């Protein structure tokens, strides 16, 4: 199978009417951190909108094993996400009256950070393709079934573990190319009366807040609710409720059931959301063309600030070696001459180099030994958590954070 291929039709409705509205420069894999600086392979990063159903999607798909077989992002590194997952676990137990014999299956559950909060309360299983995360999840008491989720995996899991009362998928469906196989798998694996709970960054927030750096090769789709309704209905599923959260710059959680089960009444919020998406212009191409124009100001503004600070002999580092940070770094053409290093709390990233830009990654503790003037906060989605952590450390010593998204600003 080729490492990369160009799509020919929409992932949801199969239409060939795809209108490209955004083209970044070619970039390496966003989580392709390096043991030493080398010349890496780069891939196109272009975004289209289906003019039939409205799904926003990447024009090119990198082979999944290239990106997810060995994965360095770990949910446990964020206190914000850990708290969010704990709240989610508690809410699901209460809402669905989960019992010790209930089975909760998490699709793409990473290092088990979510499911650990259900350990001892329900039966749990994590389905995730990253081989390196299996042992890490096991330390949390979470079993990882190492596989990509779809129809075939669902059949194997059903035979071995039985059907699920609840299936969850947080920030994972956007990574899946074959959504038909994924939702077939949900139908196979879900108990009668069970529910799928899917959560993902919401396209409305991405567009309104200029969150362009969340667009990268791992995220194949950028969802609104209405396009998802089409593919869900094709597999006998429907959205019956929803909630919104501030995580990852603005996320939405959809509650899904089988249409013929009708265990839960469909909330009026669902139809209201569809109308809101329409009223906000989310199904007009002009909205996306305007977004593509708006985001040009961010890398231009960031580069101008860096040049100005460098002229004053100021030292600048990065905070958070994230995929979104790598998008911004490559988009701006920044490198070791601009940023001395990047600090990150993930042990597996420390000692490596950023893909494409080759900036060294150091531990977060290194920041306490050093005394740079500025730090670009690449993990802006955890801004409150980072500022609270560094209030009496980096900030107290006179350091300042440069926040790049949704607009460039400096916080002292």
Secondary structure, DSSP 8 states (H G I E B T S, - for coil): --SEEE--S-TTT----EEEEEEEEEE--TT--BSS------EEEEEEEETTT--EEESEEE-HHHHHSS----GGG-HHHHHHHHHHHHHHHHHTT--TT-EEEEET-TTSTTGGGGBTTBEEEEE---GGGHHHHHTTT--EE-S--SHHHHHHHHHHH--EEEEEEES-GGG-S-HHHHHHHHHHHEEEEEEEEEEEE-HHHHHHTT-GGG-STT--EE--HHHHHHHHHHTTEEEEEEEEE-GGGSEEEEEEEETTT--S---HHHHHHHHHHHHTTTT-HHHHHHHHHHTHHHHHHHHHHHHHHHHTT--EEEE---HHHHHHHHHHT--TTT-S-EEES-TTTTT-B-TTT--BEEETTHHHHS--SEEEES-GGGHHHHHHHHTTTTTTTT-EEEE-SSS-EEE-
